[in-house]
Amino acid sequence: MKIDKNRIVAKGEWKYGGITPCLIVVQQEDTWPGSGDFEDPPEITEDRKVACFSVWYENPSSKGNFNAGGGYFLSLEEAIEEITNKTEL
């Protein structure tokens, strides 16, 4: 995932394995990705245009590469709460 520095609204650090420092970024988005699953109803399958936030974790062995997504959230507060509950910032 290529992070758009102009869309970053929050960032922090976590320690992979309790040792290796890695960045976490929260990025403002305008599309909530759909599931892509044909068995889901259309409102879940298709991408939706909606203001939201995505969370991305930096790869501990490849600095600057954000390849692990932490989900999409409707508010910045929800995104930060989710990060705080799962990691030590």
PyMOL Python script that loads the backbone (N, CA, C, O; Angstrom):
from pymol import cmd

cmd.read_pdbstr("""\
ATOM      1  N   MET A   1       0.854  -1.182   0.000  1.00  0.00           N
ATOM      2  CA  MET A   1       0.000   0.000   0.000  1.00  0.00           C
ATOM      3  C   MET A   1       0.888   1.230   0.000  1.00  0.00           C
ATOM      4  O   MET A   1       1.767   1.378   0.850  1.00  0.00           O
ATOM      5  N   LYS A   2       0.653   2.100  -0.952  1.00  0.00           N
ATOM      6  CA  LYS A   2       1.379   3.371  -0.997  1.00  0.00           C
ATOM      7  C   LYS A   2       0.581   4.389  -0.180  1.00  0.00           C
ATOM      8  O   LYS A   2      -0.574   4.683  -0.489  1.00  0.00           O
ATOM      9  N   ILE A   3       1.201   4.908   0.841  1.00  0.00           N
ATOM     10  CA  ILE A   3       0.562   5.896   1.703  1.00  0.00           C
ATOM     11  C   ILE A   3       0.636   7.261   1.034  1.00  0.00           C
ATOM     12  O   ILE A   3       1.676   7.654   0.506  1.00  0.00           O
ATOM     13  N   ASP A   4      -0.490   7.981   1.065  1.00  0.00           N
ATOM     14  CA  ASP A   4      -0.540   9.345   0.543  1.00  0.00           C
ATOM     15  C   ASP A   4      -0.280  10.290   1.720  1.00  0.00           C
ATOM     16  O   ASP A   4      -1.153  10.483   2.566  1.00  0.00           O
ATOM     17  N   LYS A   5       0.893  10.865   1.774  1.00  0.00           N
ATOM     18  CA  LYS A   5       1.280  11.715   2.902  1.00  0.00           C
ATOM     19  C   LYS A   5       0.320  12.876   3.119  1.00  0.00           C
ATOM     20  O   LYS A   5       0.197  13.375   4.238  1.00  0.00           O
ATOM     21  N   ASN A   6      -0.360  13.311   2.067  1.00  0.00           N
ATOM     22  CA  ASN A   6      -1.314  14.415   2.189  1.00  0.00           C
ATOM     23  C   ASN A   6      -2.622  13.983   2.855  1.00  0.00           C
ATOM     24  O   ASN A   6      -3.407  14.834   3.274  1.00  0.00           O
ATOM     25  N   ARG A   7      -2.864  12.685   2.955  1.00  0.00           N
ATOM     26  CA  ARG A   7      -4.102  12.173   3.543  1.00  0.00           C
ATOM     27  C   ARG A   7      -3.919  11.628   4.960  1.00  0.00           C
ATOM     28  O   ARG A   7      -4.888  11.209   5.593  1.00  0.00           O
ATOM     29  N   ILE A   8      -2.682  11.632   5.457  1.00  0.00           N
ATOM     30  CA  ILE A   8      -2.431  11.135   6.812  1.00  0.00           C
ATOM     31  C   ILE A   8      -3.002  12.132   7.820  1.00  0.00           C
ATOM     32  O   ILE A   8      -2.699  13.325   7.778  1.00  0.00           O
ATOM     33  N   VAL A   9      -3.835  11.615   8.729  1.00  0.00           N
ATOM     34  CA  VAL A   9      -4.452  12.471   9.744  1.00  0.00           C
ATOM     35  C   VAL A   9      -3.953  12.145  11.151  1.00  0.00           C
ATOM     36  O   VAL A   9      -4.160  12.923  12.083  1.00  0.00           O
ATOM     37  N   ALA A  10      -3.299  10.996  11.301  1.00  0.00           N
ATOM     38  CA  ALA A  10      -2.712  10.615  12.594  1.00  0.00           C
ATOM     39  C   ALA A  10      -1.647   9.564  12.337  1.00  0.00           C
ATOM     40  O   ALA A  10      -1.724   8.798  11.376  1.00  0.00           O
ATOM     41  N   LYS A  11      -0.657   9.540  13.208  1.00  0.00           N
ATOM     42  CA  LYS A  11       0.347   8.487  13.111  1.00  0.00           C
ATOM     43  C   LYS A  11       0.914   8.214  14.487  1.00  0.00           C
ATOM     44  O   LYS A  11       0.865   9.054  15.386  1.00  0.00           O
ATOM     45  N   GLY A  12       1.445   7.036  14.621  1.00  0.00           N
ATOM     46  CA  GLY A  12       2.024   6.615  15.884  1.00  0.00           C
ATOM     47  C   GLY A  12       3.054   5.542  15.624  1.00  0.00           C
ATOM     48  O   GLY A  12       3.410   5.268  14.478  1.00  0.00           O
ATOM     49  N   GLU A  13       3.527   4.940  16.688  1.00  0.00           N
ATOM     50  CA  GLU A  13       4.540   3.901  16.574  1.00  0.00           C
ATOM     51  C   GLU A  13       4.133   2.725  17.448  1.00  0.00           C
ATOM     52  O   GLU A  13       3.555   2.905  18.520  1.00  0.00           O
ATOM     53  N   TRP A  14       4.435   1.538  16.987  1.00  0.00           N
ATOM     54  CA  TRP A  14       4.259   0.336  17.784  1.00  0.00           C
ATOM     55  C   TRP A  14       5.531  -0.478  17.665  1.00  0.00           C
ATOM     56  O   TRP A  14       6.345  -0.242  16.772  1.00  0.00           O
ATOM     57  N   LYS A  15       5.702  -1.426  18.555  1.00  0.00           N
ATOM     58  CA  LYS A  15       6.912  -2.245  18.529  1.00  0.00           C
ATOM     59  C   LYS A  15       6.535  -3.675  18.165  1.00  0.00           C
ATOM     60  O   LYS A  15       5.883  -4.387  18.930  1.00  0.00           O
ATOM     61  N   TYR A  16       6.967  -4.070  16.973  1.00  0.00           N
ATOM     62  CA  TYR A  16       6.737  -5.429  16.504  1.00  0.00           C
ATOM     63  C   TYR A  16       7.531  -6.387  17.385  1.00  0.00           C
ATOM     64  O   TYR A  16       8.740  -6.231  17.557  1.00  0.00           O
ATOM     65  N   GLY A  17       6.840  -7.376  17.938  1.00  0.00           N
ATOM     66  CA  GLY A  17       7.507  -8.319  18.833  1.00  0.00           C
ATOM     67  C   GLY A  17       8.000  -7.659  20.105  1.00  0.00           C
ATOM     68  O   GLY A  17       8.839  -8.211  20.818  1.00  0.00           O
ATOM     69  N   GLY A  18       7.470  -6.462  20.390  1.00  0.00           N
ATOM     70  CA  GLY A  18       7.901  -5.729  21.567  1.00  0.00           C
ATOM     71  C   GLY A  18       9.265  -5.081  21.422  1.00  0.00           C
ATOM     72  O   GLY A  18       9.786  -4.499  22.374  1.00  0.00           O
ATOM     73  N   ILE A  19       9.858  -5.182  20.205  1.00  0.00           N
ATOM     74  CA  ILE A  19      11.234  -4.695  20.021  1.00  0.00           C
ATOM     75  C   ILE A  19      11.377  -3.719  18.852  1.00  0.00           C
ATOM     76  O   ILE A  19      11.865  -2.603  19.026  1.00  0.00           O
ATOM     77  N   THR A  20      10.949  -4.145  17.665  1.00  0.00           N
ATOM     78  CA  THR A  20      11.208  -3.382  16.445  1.00  0.00           C
ATOM     79  C   THR A  20      10.187  -2.261  16.260  1.00  0.00           C
ATOM     80  O   THR A  20       9.001  -2.545  16.090  1.00  0.00           O
ATOM     81  N   PRO A  21      10.615  -0.989  16.288  1.00  0.00           N
ATOM     82  CA  PRO A  21       9.663   0.113  16.108  1.00  0.00           C
ATOM     83  C   PRO A  21       9.148   0.172  14.669  1.00  0.00           C
ATOM     84  O   PRO A  21       9.917   0.085  13.711  1.00  0.00           O
ATOM     85  N   CYS A  22       7.832   0.321  14.545  1.00  0.00           N
ATOM     86  CA  CYS A  22       7.168   0.427  13.244  1.00  0.00           C
ATOM     87  C   CYS A  22       6.111   1.520  13.316  1.00  0.00           C
ATOM     88  O   CYS A  22       5.532   1.772  14.373  1.00  0.00           O
ATOM     89  N   LEU A  23       5.869   2.159  12.191  1.00  0.00           N
ATOM     90  CA  LEU A  23       4.856   3.213  12.142  1.00  0.00           C
ATOM     91  C   LEU A  23       3.455   2.643  11.939  1.00  0.00           C
ATOM     92  O   LEU A  23       3.274   1.590  11.328  1.00  0.00           O
ATOM     93  N   ILE A  24       2.489   3.351  12.457  1.00  0.00           N
ATOM     94  CA  ILE A  24       1.070   3.124  12.173  1.00  0.00           C
ATOM     95  C   ILE A  24       0.556   4.456  11.649  1.00  0.00           C
ATOM     96  O   ILE A  24       0.829   5.498  12.245  1.00  0.00           O
ATOM     97  N   VAL A  25      -0.181   4.440  10.550  1.00  0.00           N
ATOM     98  CA  VAL A  25      -0.781   5.669  10.051  1.00  0.00           C
ATOM     99  C   VAL A  25      -2.279   5.496   9.885  1.00  0.00           C
ATOM    100  O   VAL A  25      -2.772   4.414   9.566  1.00  0.00           O
ATOM    101  N   VAL A  26      -2.987   6.592  10.112  1.00  0.00           N
ATOM    102  CA  VAL A  26      -4.410   6.662   9.824  1.00  0.00           C
ATOM    103  C   VAL A  26      -4.544   7.630   8.662  1.00  0.00           C
ATOM    104  O   VAL A  26      -4.078   8.768   8.722  1.00  0.00           O
ATOM    105  N   GLN A  27      -5.183   7.162   7.616  1.00  0.00           N
ATOM    106  CA  GLN A  27      -5.283   7.930   6.378  1.00  0.00           C
ATOM    107  C   GLN A  27      -6.749   8.220   6.073  1.00  0.00           C
ATOM    108  O   GLN A  27      -7.599   7.337   6.183  1.00  0.00           O
ATOM    109  N   GLN A  28      -7.035   9.446   5.693  1.00  0.00           N
ATOM    110  CA  GLN A  28      -8.392   9.819   5.295  1.00  0.00           C
ATOM    111  C   GLN A  28      -8.684   9.224   3.921  1.00  0.00           C
ATOM    112  O   GLN A  28      -7.850   9.278   3.018  1.00  0.00           O
ATOM    113  N   GLU A  29      -9.877   8.658   3.777  1.00  0.00           N
ATOM    114  CA  GLU A  29     -10.287   8.013   2.531  1.00  0.00           C
ATOM    115  C   GLU A  29     -11.622   8.583   2.065  1.00  0.00           C
ATOM    116  O   GLU A  29     -12.332   9.233   2.833  1.00  0.00           O
ATOM    117  N   ASP A  30     -11.956   8.338   0.809  1.00  0.00           N
ATOM    118  CA  ASP A  30     -13.276   8.727   0.308  1.00  0.00           C
ATOM    119  C   ASP A  30     -14.033   7.534  -0.274  1.00  0.00           C
ATOM    120  O   ASP A  30     -15.103   7.693  -0.863  1.00  0.00           O
ATOM    121  N   THR A  31     -13.466   6.338  -0.104  1.00  0.00           N
ATOM    122  CA  THR A  31     -14.125   5.123  -0.583  1.00  0.00           C
ATOM    123  C   THR A  31     -14.002   4.029   0.470  1.00  0.00           C
ATOM    124  O   THR A  31     -12.905   3.725   0.938  1.00  0.00           O
ATOM    125  N   TRP A  32     -15.128   3.445   0.834  1.00  0.00           N
ATOM    126  CA  TRP A  32     -15.166   2.290   1.725  1.00  0.00           C
ATOM    127  C   TRP A  32     -15.176   1.066   0.831  1.00  0.00           C
ATOM    128  O   TRP A  32     -16.121   0.876   0.066  1.00  0.00           O
ATOM    129  N   PRO A  33     -14.139   0.219   0.908  1.00  0.00           N
ATOM    130  CA  PRO A  33     -14.073  -0.909  -0.020  1.00  0.00           C
ATOM    131  C   PRO A  33     -15.141  -1.961   0.262  1.00  0.00           C
ATOM    132  O   PRO A  33     -15.432  -2.288   1.413  1.00  0.00           O
ATOM    133  N   GLY A  34     -15.711  -2.475  -0.811  1.00  0.00           N
ATOM    134  CA  GLY A  34     -16.693  -3.539  -0.690  1.00  0.00           C
ATOM    135  C   GLY A  34     -16.010  -4.881  -0.485  1.00  0.00           C
ATOM    136  O   GLY A  34     -14.790  -5.000  -0.602  1.00  0.00           O
ATOM    137  N   SER A  35     -16.809  -5.877  -0.180  1.00  0.00           N
ATOM    138  CA  SER A  35     -16.270  -7.214   0.076  1.00  0.00           C
ATOM    139  C   SER A  35     -15.850  -7.912  -1.210  1.00  0.00           C
ATOM    140  O   SER A  35     -14.942  -8.743  -1.200  1.00  0.00           O
ATOM    141  N   GLY A  36     -16.512  -7.575  -2.325  1.00  0.00           N
ATOM    142  CA  GLY A  36     -16.236  -8.251  -3.587  1.00  0.00           C
ATOM    143  C   GLY A  36     -16.834  -9.640  -3.669  1.00  0.00           C
ATOM    144  O   GLY A  36     -16.669 -10.330  -4.675  1.00  0.00           O
ATOM    145  N   ASP A  37     -17.520 -10.052  -2.630  1.00  0.00           N
ATOM    146  CA  ASP A  37     -18.104 -11.393  -2.578  1.00  0.00           C
ATOM    147  C   ASP A  37     -19.477 -11.385  -3.243  1.00  0.00           C
ATOM    148  O   ASP A  37     -20.376 -10.664  -2.809  1.00  0.00           O
ATOM    149  N   PHE A  38     -19.639 -12.178  -4.285  1.00  0.00           N
ATOM    150  CA  PHE A  38     -20.896 -12.190  -5.040  1.00  0.00           C
ATOM    151  C   PHE A  38     -22.074 -12.675  -4.202  1.00  0.00           C
ATOM    152  O   PHE A  38     -23.225 -12.437  -4.567  1.00  0.00           O
ATOM    153  N   GLU A  39     -21.808 -13.347  -3.091  1.00  0.00           N
ATOM    154  CA  GLU A  39     -22.893 -13.828  -2.236  1.00  0.00           C
ATOM    155  C   GLU A  39     -23.421 -12.747  -1.298  1.00  0.00           C
ATOM    156  O   GLU A  39     -24.502 -12.895  -0.728  1.00  0.00           O
ATOM    157  N   ASP A  40     -22.670 -11.669  -1.137  1.00  0.00           N
ATOM    158  CA  ASP A  40     -23.116 -10.567  -0.284  1.00  0.00           C
ATOM    159  C   ASP A  40     -24.104  -9.697  -1.043  1.00  0.00           C
ATOM    160  O   ASP A  40     -24.093  -9.676  -2.274  1.00  0.00           O
ATOM    161  N   PRO A  41     -24.968  -8.973  -0.313  1.00  0.00           N
ATOM    162  CA  PRO A  41     -25.863  -8.031  -0.984  1.00  0.00           C
ATOM    163  C   PRO A  41     -25.060  -6.913  -1.642  1.00  0.00           C
ATOM    164  O   PRO A  41     -23.944  -6.624  -1.209  1.00  0.00           O
ATOM    165  N   PRO A  42     -25.610  -6.274  -2.685  1.00  0.00           N
ATOM    166  CA  PRO A  42     -24.870  -5.240  -3.430  1.00  0.00           C
ATOM    167  C   PRO A  42     -24.299  -4.124  -2.555  1.00  0.00           C
ATOM    168  O   PRO A  42     -23.208  -3.625  -2.834  1.00  0.00           O
ATOM    169  N   GLU A  43     -25.011  -3.728  -1.510  1.00  0.00           N
ATOM    170  CA  GLU A  43     -24.522  -2.633  -0.666  1.00  0.00           C
ATOM    171  C   GLU A  43     -23.275  -3.024   0.130  1.00  0.00           C
ATOM    172  O   GLU A  43     -22.577  -2.155   0.652  1.00  0.00           O
ATOM    173  N   ILE A  44     -22.993  -4.317   0.226  1.00  0.00           N
ATOM    174  CA  ILE A  44     -21.783  -4.781   0.899  1.00  0.00           C
ATOM    175  C   ILE A  44     -20.720  -5.185  -0.122  1.00  0.00           C
ATOM    176  O   ILE A  44     -19.528  -4.981   0.111  1.00  0.00           O
ATOM    177  N   THR A  45     -21.137  -5.749  -1.235  1.00  0.00           N
ATOM    178  CA  THR A  45     -20.201  -6.211  -2.273  1.00  0.00           C
ATOM    179  C   THR A  45     -19.459  -5.068  -2.940  1.00  0.00           C
ATOM    180  O   THR A  45     -18.250  -5.155  -3.157  1.00  0.00           O
ATOM    181  N   GLU A  46     -20.170  -3.998  -3.267  1.00  0.00           N
ATOM    182  CA  GLU A  46     -19.605  -2.883  -4.038  1.00  0.00           C
ATOM    183  C   GLU A  46     -18.910  -1.862  -3.139  1.00  0.00           C
ATOM    184  O   GLU A  46     -19.292  -1.673  -1.984  1.00  0.00           O
ATOM    185  N   ASP A  47     -17.880  -1.207  -3.687  1.00  0.00           N
ATOM    186  CA  ASP A  47     -17.265  -0.073  -3.002  1.00  0.00           C
ATOM    187  C   ASP A  47     -18.310   1.023  -2.846  1.00  0.00           C
ATOM    188  O   ASP A  47     -19.192   1.177  -3.691  1.00  0.00           O
ATOM    189  N   ARG A  48     -18.204   1.793  -1.748  1.00  0.00           N
ATOM    190  CA  ARG A  48     -19.128   2.900  -1.508  1.00  0.00           C
ATOM    191  C   ARG A  48     -18.349   4.199  -1.341  1.00  0.00           C
ATOM    192  O   ARG A  48     -17.311   4.230  -0.680  1.00  0.00           O
ATOM    193  N   LYS A  49     -18.852   5.256  -1.940  1.00  0.00           N
ATOM    194  CA  LYS A  49     -18.256   6.583  -1.770  1.00  0.00           C
ATOM    195  C   LYS A  49     -18.744   7.129  -0.430  1.00  0.00           C
ATOM    196  O   LYS A  49     -19.915   7.479  -0.277  1.00  0.00           O
ATOM    197  N   VAL A  50     -17.843   7.196   0.521  1.00  0.00           N
ATOM    198  CA  VAL A  50     -18.174   7.697   1.853  1.00  0.00           C
ATOM    199  C   VAL A  50     -16.875   8.149   2.523  1.00  0.00           C
ATOM    200  O   VAL A  50     -15.833   7.511   2.372  1.00  0.00           O
ATOM    201  N   ALA A  51     -16.951   9.246   3.256  1.00  0.00           N
ATOM    202  CA  ALA A  51     -15.786   9.719   4.007  1.00  0.00           C
ATOM    203  C   ALA A  51     -15.490   8.713   5.114  1.00  0.00           C
ATOM    204  O   ALA A  51     -16.372   8.366   5.899  1.00  0.00           O
ATOM    205  N   CYS A  52     -14.248   8.250   5.172  1.00  0.00           N
ATOM    206  CA  CYS A  52     -13.864   7.269   6.178  1.00  0.00           C
ATOM    207  C   CYS A  52     -12.354   7.348   6.401  1.00  0.00           C
ATOM    208  O   CYS A  52     -11.672   8.190   5.818  1.00  0.00           O
ATOM    209  N   PHE A  53     -11.847   6.463   7.250  1.00  0.00           N
ATOM    210  CA  PHE A  53     -10.435   6.449   7.606  1.00  0.00           C
ATOM    211  C   PHE A  53      -9.912   5.028   7.547  1.00  0.00           C
ATOM    212  O   PHE A  53     -10.600   4.091   7.952  1.00  0.00           O
ATOM    213  N   SER A  54      -8.687   4.861   7.040  1.00  0.00           N
ATOM    214  CA  SER A  54      -8.061   3.540   7.001  1.00  0.00           C
ATOM    215  C   SER A  54      -6.836   3.537   7.897  1.00  0.00           C
ATOM    216  O   SER A  54      -6.185   4.565   8.085  1.00  0.00           O
ATOM    217  N   VAL A  55      -6.529   2.371   8.448  1.00  0.00           N
ATOM    218  CA  VAL A  55      -5.363   2.190   9.310  1.00  0.00           C
ATOM    219  C   VAL A  55      -4.371   1.282   8.585  1.00  0.00           C
ATOM    220  O   VAL A  55      -4.752   0.258   8.017  1.00  0.00           O
ATOM    221  N   TRP A  56      -3.100   1.669   8.611  1.00  0.00           N
ATOM    222  CA  TRP A  56      -2.053   0.897   7.940  1.00  0.00           C
ATOM    223  C   TRP A  56      -0.850   0.742   8.853  1.00  0.00           C
ATOM    224  O   TRP A  56      -0.430   1.687   9.521  1.00  0.00           O
ATOM    225  N   TYR A  57      -0.299  -0.478   8.870  1.00  0.00           N
ATOM    226  CA  TYR A  57       0.868  -0.813   9.686  1.00  0.00           C
ATOM    227  C   TYR A  57       2.087  -1.004   8.789  1.00  0.00           C
ATOM    228  O   TYR A  57       2.021  -1.656   7.747  1.00  0.00           O
ATOM    229  N   GLU A  58       3.185  -0.425   9.217  1.00  0.00           N
ATOM    230  CA  GLU A  58       4.438  -0.555   8.478  1.00  0.00           C
ATOM    231  C   GLU A  58       5.015  -1.966   8.656  1.00  0.00           C
ATOM    232  O   GLU A  58       4.938  -2.548   9.737  1.00  0.00           O
ATOM    233  N   ASN A  59       5.579  -2.491   7.598  1.00  0.00           N
ATOM    234  CA  ASN A  59       6.240  -3.792   7.628  1.00  0.00           C
ATOM    235  C   ASN A  59       7.530  -3.665   8.445  1.00  0.00           C
ATOM    236  O   ASN A  59       8.372  -2.824   8.129  1.00  0.00           O
ATOM    237  N   PRO A  60       7.699  -4.479   9.481  1.00  0.00           N
ATOM    238  CA  PRO A  60       8.893  -4.342  10.325  1.00  0.00           C
ATOM    239  C   PRO A  60      10.209  -4.626   9.600  1.00  0.00           C
ATOM    240  O   PRO A  60      11.258  -4.138  10.020  1.00  0.00           O
ATOM    241  N   SER A  61      10.169  -5.398   8.531  1.00  0.00           N
ATOM    242  CA  SER A  61      11.414  -5.714   7.829  1.00  0.00           C
ATOM    243  C   SER A  61      11.603  -4.890   6.558  1.00  0.00           C
ATOM    244  O   SER A  61      12.588  -5.064   5.840  1.00  0.00           O
ATOM    245  N   SER A  62      10.648  -3.986   6.279  1.00  0.00           N
ATOM    246  CA  SER A  62      10.738  -3.168   5.071  1.00  0.00           C
ATOM    247  C   SER A  62      10.191  -1.771   5.375  1.00  0.00           C
ATOM    248  O   SER A  62       9.043  -1.460   5.057  1.00  0.00           O
ATOM    249  N   LYS A  63      11.013  -0.953   5.983  1.00  0.00           N
ATOM    250  CA  LYS A  63      10.587   0.388   6.395  1.00  0.00           C
ATOM    251  C   LYS A  63      10.008   1.170   5.220  1.00  0.00           C
ATOM    252  O   LYS A  63      10.555   1.157   4.117  1.00  0.00           O
ATOM    253  N   GLY A  64       8.901   1.846   5.473  1.00  0.00           N
ATOM    254  CA  GLY A  64       8.237   2.630   4.442  1.00  0.00           C
ATOM    255  C   GLY A  64       7.218   1.833   3.644  1.00  0.00           C
ATOM    256  O   GLY A  64       6.495   2.398   2.823  1.00  0.00           O
ATOM    257  N   ASN A  65       7.151   0.523   3.876  1.00  0.00           N
ATOM    258  CA  ASN A  65       6.190  -0.347   3.190  1.00  0.00           C
ATOM    259  C   ASN A  65       5.046  -0.662   4.155  1.00  0.00           C
ATOM    260  O   ASN A  65       5.240  -1.342   5.163  1.00  0.00           O
ATOM    261  N   PHE A  66       3.868  -0.167   3.838  1.00  0.00           N
ATOM    262  CA  PHE A  66       2.696  -0.360   4.682  1.00  0.00           C
ATOM    263  C   PHE A  66       1.820  -1.436   4.044  1.00  0.00           C
ATOM    264  O   PHE A  66       0.924  -1.144   3.252  1.00  0.00           O
ATOM    265  N   ASN A  67       2.100  -2.682   4.409  1.00  0.00           N
ATOM    266  CA  ASN A  67       1.422  -3.781   3.740  1.00  0.00           C
ATOM    267  C   ASN A  67       0.370  -4.480   4.595  1.00  0.00           C
ATOM    268  O   ASN A  67      -0.254  -5.437   4.136  1.00  0.00           O
ATOM    269  N   ALA A  68       0.166  -4.033   5.803  1.00  0.00           N
ATOM    270  CA  ALA A  68      -0.841  -4.645   6.664  1.00  0.00           C
ATOM    271  C   ALA A  68      -1.911  -3.622   7.005  1.00  0.00           C
ATOM    272  O   ALA A  68      -1.642  -2.619   7.666  1.00  0.00           O
ATOM    273  N   GLY A  69      -3.118  -3.888   6.548  1.00  0.00           N
ATOM    274  CA  GLY A  69      -4.232  -2.993   6.828  1.00  0.00           C
ATOM    275  C   GLY A  69      -4.880  -3.312   8.155  1.00  0.00           C
ATOM    276  O   GLY A  69      -4.992  -4.471   8.553  1.00  0.00           O
ATOM    277  N   GLY A  70      -5.300  -2.270   8.827  1.00  0.00           N
ATOM    278  CA  GLY A  70      -5.949  -2.429  10.126  1.00  0.00           C
ATOM    279  C   GLY A  70      -7.432  -2.141  10.086  1.00  0.00           C
ATOM    280  O   GLY A  70      -8.081  -2.071  11.130  1.00  0.00           O
ATOM    281  N   GLY A  71      -7.983  -1.972   8.880  1.00  0.00           N
ATOM    282  CA  GLY A  71      -9.422  -1.766   8.759  1.00  0.00           C
ATOM    283  C   GLY A  71      -9.805  -0.363   8.349  1.00  0.00           C
ATOM    284  O   GLY A  71      -8.971   0.535   8.233  1.00  0.00           O
ATOM    285  N   TYR A  72     -11.105  -0.208   8.134  1.00  0.00           N
ATOM    286  CA  TYR A  72     -11.707   1.071   7.750  1.00  0.00           C
ATOM    287  C   TYR A  72     -12.705   1.469   8.823  1.00  0.00           C
ATOM    288  O   TYR A  72     -13.374   0.618   9.410  1.00  0.00           O
ATOM    289  N   PHE A  73     -12.800   2.775   9.076  1.00  0.00           N
ATOM    290  CA  PHE A  73     -13.630   3.285  10.151  1.00  0.00           C
ATOM    291  C   PHE A  73     -14.337   4.556   9.687  1.00  0.00           C
ATOM    292  O   PHE A  73     -13.826   5.294   8.844  1.00  0.00           O
ATOM    293  N   LEU A  74     -15.509   4.797  10.246  1.00  0.00           N
ATOM    294  CA  LEU A  74     -16.287   5.970   9.851  1.00  0.00           C
ATOM    295  C   LEU A  74     -15.818   7.247  10.533  1.00  0.00           C
ATOM    296  O   LEU A  74     -16.124   8.345  10.066  1.00  0.00           O
ATOM    297  N   SER A  75     -15.078   7.119  11.634  1.00  0.00           N
ATOM    298  CA  SER A  75     -14.571   8.323  12.297  1.00  0.00           C
ATOM    299  C   SER A  75     -13.116   8.114  12.706  1.00  0.00           C
ATOM    300  O   SER A  75     -12.660   6.985  12.889  1.00  0.00           O
ATOM    301  N   LEU A  76     -12.414   9.207  12.842  1.00  0.00           N
ATOM    302  CA  LEU A  76     -11.028   9.176  13.294  1.00  0.00           C
ATOM    303  C   LEU A  76     -10.958   8.603  14.707  1.00  0.00           C
ATOM    304  O   LEU A  76     -10.040   7.848  15.027  1.00  0.00           O
ATOM    305  N   GLU A  77     -11.904   8.952  15.536  1.00  0.00           N
ATOM    306  CA  GLU A  77     -11.927   8.462  16.908  1.00  0.00           C
ATOM    307  C   GLU A  77     -12.030   6.937  16.951  1.00  0.00           C
ATOM    308  O   GLU A  77     -11.359   6.291  17.756  1.00  0.00           O
ATOM    309  N   GLU A  78     -12.875   6.361  16.080  1.00  0.00           N
ATOM    310  CA  GLU A  78     -13.007   4.902  16.024  1.00  0.00           C
ATOM    311  C   GLU A  78     -11.695   4.251  15.591  1.00  0.00           C
ATOM    312  O   GLU A  78     -11.293   3.227  16.144  1.00  0.00           O
ATOM    313  N   ALA A  79     -11.034   4.842  14.608  1.00  0.00           N
ATOM    314  CA  ALA A  79      -9.766   4.289  14.118  1.00  0.00           C
ATOM    315  C   ALA A  79      -8.709   4.311  15.216  1.00  0.00           C
ATOM    316  O   ALA A  79      -8.010   3.320  15.426  1.00  0.00           O
ATOM    317  N   ILE A  80      -8.590   5.420  15.905  1.00  0.00           N
ATOM    318  CA  ILE A  80      -7.597   5.538  16.967  1.00  0.00           C
ATOM    319  C   ILE A  80      -7.928   4.611  18.130  1.00  0.00           C
ATOM    320  O   ILE A  80      -7.027   4.009  18.714  1.00  0.00           O
ATOM    321  N   GLU A  81      -9.185   4.490  18.467  1.00  0.00           N
ATOM    322  CA  GLU A  81      -9.589   3.575  19.537  1.00  0.00           C
ATOM    323  C   GLU A  81      -9.218   2.136  19.190  1.00  0.00           C
ATOM    324  O   GLU A  81      -8.723   1.399  20.043  1.00  0.00           O
ATOM    325  N   GLU A  82      -9.453   1.738  17.954  1.00  0.00           N
ATOM    326  CA  GLU A  82      -9.115   0.382  17.517  1.00  0.00           C
ATOM    327  C   GLU A  82      -7.609   0.143  17.603  1.00  0.00           C
ATOM    328  O   GLU A  82      -7.175  -0.912  18.065  1.00  0.00           O
ATOM    329  N   ILE A  83      -6.819   1.105  17.165  1.00  0.00           N
ATOM    330  CA  ILE A  83      -5.363   0.976  17.243  1.00  0.00           C
ATOM    331  C   ILE A  83      -4.915   0.862  18.696  1.00  0.00           C
ATOM    332  O   ILE A  83      -4.104   0.003  19.042  1.00  0.00           O
ATOM    333  N   THR A  84      -5.445   1.726  19.529  1.00  0.00           N
ATOM    334  CA  THR A  84      -5.058   1.752  20.937  1.00  0.00           C
ATOM    335  C   THR A  84      -5.406   0.445  21.627  1.00  0.00           C
ATOM    336  O   THR A  84      -4.662  -0.014  22.494  1.00  0.00           O
ATOM    337  N   ASN A  85      -6.525  -0.159  21.256  1.00  0.00           N
ATOM    338  CA  ASN A  85      -6.927  -1.426  21.865  1.00  0.00           C
ATOM    339  C   ASN A  85      -6.065  -2.590  21.414  1.00  0.00           C
ATOM    340  O   ASN A  85      -5.976  -3.593  22.122  1.00  0.00           O
ATOM    341  N   LYS A  86      -5.424  -2.485  20.250  1.00  0.00           N
ATOM    342  CA  LYS A  86      -4.665  -3.606  19.696  1.00  0.00           C
ATOM    343  C   LYS A  86      -3.159  -3.453  19.816  1.00  0.00           C
ATOM    344  O   LYS A  86      -2.433  -4.443  19.729  1.00  0.00           O
ATOM    345  N   THR A  87      -2.679  -2.249  20.012  1.00  0.00           N
ATOM    346  CA  THR A  87      -1.238  -2.018  20.036  1.00  0.00           C
ATOM    347  C   THR A  87      -0.874  -1.039  21.138  1.00  0.00           C
ATOM    348  O   THR A  87      -1.737  -0.367  21.705  1.00  0.00           O
ATOM    349  N   GLU A  88       0.379  -0.971  21.423  1.00  0.00           N
ATOM    350  CA  GLU A  88       0.889   0.062  22.324  1.00  0.00           C
ATOM    351  C   GLU A  88       1.487   1.157  21.469  1.00  0.00           C
ATOM    352  O   GLU A  88       2.481   0.933  20.778  1.00  0.00           O
ATOM    353  N   LEU A  89       0.897   2.337  21.508  1.00  0.00           N
ATOM    354  CA  LEU A  89       1.420   3.456  20.710  1.00  0.00           C
ATOM    355  C   LEU A  89       2.506   4.178  21.484  1.00  0.00           C
ATOM    356  O   LEU A  89       3.076   5.150  20.988  1.00  0.00           O
TER     357      LEU A  89
END
""", "prot")
cmd.dss("prot")
cmd.show_as("cartoon", "prot")
cmd.util.cbc("prot")
cmd.orient("prot")
